[in-house]
Amino acid sequence: MGVGHDLGEQLNRWLAADPAGLRQSRALTNRLMDALGANDGLRGPIRDLASQPLLLQVLHSQGAEQQSALASLTAQLRATYAPAVLQELLDLLHTATGQLPAPDPSAAEPSNAVQPSAPAPATPAEPSPRAATAAAERPVSMRLQLERFGPGLALSAAGALVFAWVGAELDRALFEGWGWSGGVVLVLVLALLQALSLGPLKPLKRHWPLASAEAEQPRQAWQWLSQAWIHANGLEAILNLIVLLILLGDSPLQLGSVILRYCLTALACLGLAALCAARWHITRRWSGASGAISALIALAAGLSLLHWRVFRFSSAGLEIPAWVLLLVYGALQLGWQLPRQNPDERSRALQRVLSSSWGWGLLLGLSWAVITRIRELL
């Protein structure tokens, strides 16, 4: 399977996640050019295909109208491109729509000889819904997913190092002298950014979270870097700030170390969630600190169970057991993560949980608790 098949799968996911965003040729062209990457041999044909009004009609119609538009577009492509390029374009159309292009009439060899008649295969008047969604249900290879997510993962990892360096310098210049904890400073920074997102940064608030439809686009790689700092859900933001203050309020770590661990944990949870969402074609929008918070709670709860004693967090004179935070925070997150964000998507509850940063934070935290306990016993 070649480039056309991969682009068709990507186009199919975009249509499932945001069909209204692909009703303009310019938007469709930009997305396909980004997804194509460095394959210069197909840039011209793909750009021409994306500018065709017939392509928009094929993507946004159904039944006989879609079949007619697909037949007309296929005929134009056959008259324009060489066989190798034509095959890639037809693969793109087939994978994106789930329909086979019309056969090439010129491919049939004329013959005057009498041929034995054979029954013609029955052709349904309309495509089966199962066939139309076959491309969307086909899993994408892990290698291809990692290649597509590469720019965002690399930028976010490099950004974590830069943020950690800035935090260490600010800690040395200001916060150490004031006696502030690194965890408290991180909570204050997140609260300040969330407050600014309601005022001066409000126009940017809807762009900072990372949507599953944009996770594989190189020009949107900066959203991998920004999604951990702004919450799209205001109620979730308040909850996360309170829980993060409980978890890190008494932390002895310096600000640079706190930021580095926060960024890398959030990135690990986001990367795994994005891989799952892409593999199962699940619509998701990731933002905020849920992954890092879930990992910290799960680590403490896991160690509490493995040591068979209660681990507690102290805050405002209260002693809060780790298992209480695990149950309360988990119940609230389940209420946000279990509903489908796209009513047309076909996914199971477990798949939606594994497509969330919170779900992977829970798994990573418990795994690290087991590893820590094993190291203690060795």
N, C-alpha and C positions, 0 to 999 in steps of 0.2 A: 504494500500500500504506500502511495507516494504523497507528494505535497498536496495534490488536489483533495485526496481523501482527508488529510489532516485539517485542511482549511474548511472542508465541508462539515466536519465534526464541530469545529470551533464555531462556524456560522450557525449550526443547529442549536448549540448551547446559547448563543447570543439571542436567537429568536425565542427560545424558551424563557430566558430571563428577562428580556426587555425588547419585545417586538416593536414598540412604538419608537424606540431609539434608532431603528434601522429602516425608517420610511423615507429617508433622504439619501440620494446617491452619494453625496459627499461624506456623510457619516459612515456609510457602508464601505466606501473606498478607503477611508482612513483606517478603519479597523482591520480590513483585509491586508492593507500594506504593512501595518504593524505586526500582524500575525505571520505574514510571509517571511519577515526577517531579511536575511542576506541572500535569498535566492533571486538573483538579478535576472535570470533567464525567464522567469514568469511574471516579473513586475508589470511589464507592458500589457500582456494578455489579461492578467487579473484586473488591472486598472480599467481596461476597456470593458471587461465583463461587468464590473461593478457599476460602471456608468450607464449601462443599458437599462432603459425603463422596463424592458421585458423581465429583467432579473427581479426587480421589485415586485412586479406582478406575480411572478412565480413564487416568491417567498411569502407574499401576503394574501394569496388566494387559495382556494380549495376546489376539489372536484374537477368538473369539466373545464372550468375557466383556467385552473392551474395547468391541466394537461395541455390545453391549447397553447398557452403562453410558453410552456416548456418545449413543445414541439417547434414553435416558431423560433425560439432562441437557439435551440439545438441546430436547426437548419442554418441559421446565420453563422454559428460557430464552425460548422462543417465546411462552409464556403470560404472561410477566412483563414483558418489555422492548419498547420501541418499536423500529421497524425499524432506525434508525440505530445505536442502542446494541447491538441484537441482532447486527447485522452485524459489529461490532468483536469481540464475544465469540465469535462463530462463527469469525472469522478467527483468533483466538487459539487456539482448540481445534484447528482444522485445521492450523495451522502447527506447533503443539507435538506433535501426534500423527501428522501425515502422512495423516490420514483425513478425508474429506469428511463433514460432518454429514448426518444423514438429511434428505431433502427435506420441506418443509412440506406436509402433506396439504391444508390449507386454501387453498393457493395455486392448486390446480387448479380450473378453472372447470367447474361441472357443465353438462352438455349432454345433451339427449334425442335430438339428431340422431345419425344413424348416421355414424360417422367411419370413414374408411378405416383399416384396421388397419396397424400398423407393427411391425416386429420389435422387441421390447424388448431393450435392451442387456444383454449378459451381465454379471452381477455376481459377482465371485469370492467364494468362501466366506470367504477370509481375505485381508487386505491384503498386497500384495507387499512384501517386505523393502525393495526399492528405493524404493517409494512411502513407506514408513514412515520412511526416512532422508532423503527429499528435502529436508525443511526444514532438517535439520542440515547438508546439504551446500551449501545456497544461501549464497553469500557476502554479507556485510553491507556496506553502503555505507561508504566511508571517512568521510564527513561524520557519519553516525550514530555510528560508533565514536568519533570525536573528541569528539562531544557527551557520550557516556557516560563517557569517560575524563577529561572536563574537570575535575571536582572534584579527582580524585587528582593530575592533572598540575599544576594550579594550586597545590594545597597543598604538593606536594613542591618546586616551584620557589621558593615563598615560604619554605619551611623551609630550603632551601639558603642563602638570604641570611641568615636568622637564625643558623643554625649557623656560617656564615662570620664573622659579627659577634662571636659568642661566642668563637670560636677566636682572632680577632684580639685581643680584650680579654684572654683568658687568656695569650696569647703575650706581650703587652706587660707584664702584671702578674707573670708567673711564668717562662715558659719561655725568654724571651730572656736573662734574668739567669742562668739555669742553663746556657745554651748548647746547648739541645736543638734538634734539627732538627724542622721542622714535620712531615715525613714520619714520623719516629720517633714523635712524639706521636700522630699519627693511628693508627699501628699499635698503640700501647699502648692507646688508647681502644677500638679494635675488639677487642683481646684481652681487655680488662677486661669489656666488655659480653658477649662470648662466654662468659667464665668465670662471670659473674653469671647467664647464662641456664641454667647447669647447677645453680644453687643458688637464690638468692632470686628470680630472675626466671624460674624454670623454668615456672611456670603460664602465663606470657605467651609463652613461646618458640614455641608452635604457632600463636599469633595474629599474631606480627610478620611472618612471611613473607607475601607476596601471592600468593593463588591466582587462577588465571584465572577461576574461577567467581565470585569476589568483586571482580574488578578494576573492574567497571562499576557497583558499588553505591555510592551516595553516602555511606552510613553507614560504609563500609569505606575511605574515602579516606585515612584516617590510615596505612593499611598501605603506601601509596605512599611515605610519608615514612620509615617505619621499616625497610622491607625491606633497605636497603643496609647496615644496622648489625648485623644478627644473621644468622648462617648456620644454616639448618635441618640441613645436613649437617656433622657434626663434622669429618670427614676433609677436606672441602673448606675448612672454616674454617682448619685448620692449614696447609694448602697455601697458601691465599690470604694469610695473615699472613706466611708466610715469603717468598713472592714479592713482596708489597708492601714488605716491609722491604728486599729486594734492590733494588727499583725506586726507592724514595724515601728510602733511608737517608742518602744524601749530597745530597739535594735542598736547594738554597739558598732555596727558597720559604718564606715565613712561614706559620704555621699557618692563618691565615684564608684565604689563597690556596689552600693545599693542600685544605682542607675544601671550599671552593667548587667547585674543579675536580672533586674526587672526587664530590660530590653531583650536580652537573650532568651529568657524564659518565655516572654510574650511572642518572640519570633518563632521559637520551636513549636509552640502551640498553634500559632497561625499557619505555619508551613504545613504541618500535618493535617490541620483542618481543611486548608485549601486543596491539598492533594485528594482528600476524601471527597470533597464537594465536586471537584473536577471529574473524578472517576465515576461518581454516581449521578452526575448532572444535577446537583442540588443547588438551588439559589440561596445564597447567603450574603450577608453584609456584616463584616467584622469591624469592631471598634472597641477601644477601651482596654481595661486592665483585667478582664475576667480570667484570662489564661494564667497570668502570673499569680493572681489571688487564689485561684483554685489549686494551683500547684503547692503553694505555701500551706493552705489548709489541709490538703490531702497528705502532705509530708508529715505535718504534726499529728494528724489523726492516725496515720499509718504507724508512726513510731510509738504513739500512745498504745496502740493495740499490740505491737510486737514486743514492747517492754512490759505490757500488762500493768500499766499505771496511767493515770490521767495527766495529760499535758494541758496546761492552762495558759491563757493569755491575759495579762493584766491591763486594764484600761479603766480610768475614771473610778478607781476604787473597786472595780468588779473583777472577779476571777472567772473567766469564760472558758469552759473546757473545749478542746479542739473538736470533739465529736459534735458538740452543739452547733458550732460554726459550720461544720461539714453538712449537717442535716438541714439547717435553716438556709444557708447559702445555696446548697444544692437544690432544695425545693423551689426557691425563687428562680434559679436559673433554668430549671426544667420547664417552668411556666413560660419562659421566654424562648427557649430553644426548640421545644417539641412542635409547636405549630408550624405548618408549612408557610414559607414566605412567598411561594408561588403556588397558587391554587391548582395549576395544571401539572405540577410536578408529581412524579410517581416515586415515592421514597418511603422507607420504613423509619420508625421512630429511632432505632439504634443508629441508622445511617445519618439522621439529622443531628443526633447527639455527637457523633464522631466528626461531623462537619462543623463543630463549634469549638472555639478556643477553650471554653469552659470544660468541655468533655475531655480534651487532650491534657489540660492542666491537671484534672483529676487523675488520669492514668499516669502521667509523668511523675506527679507527686507521690503516688502510692509506689511506683516503681523505684523511685529514689529512696523511699523509706526502707524498702526491702533490701536494696543494695547497701544502704548505710548499716542496717542491722547485720547483714552478712559480714561486712568488713569489721564490725565490732567483735564478732564471734571468732574470726580467724586470728 
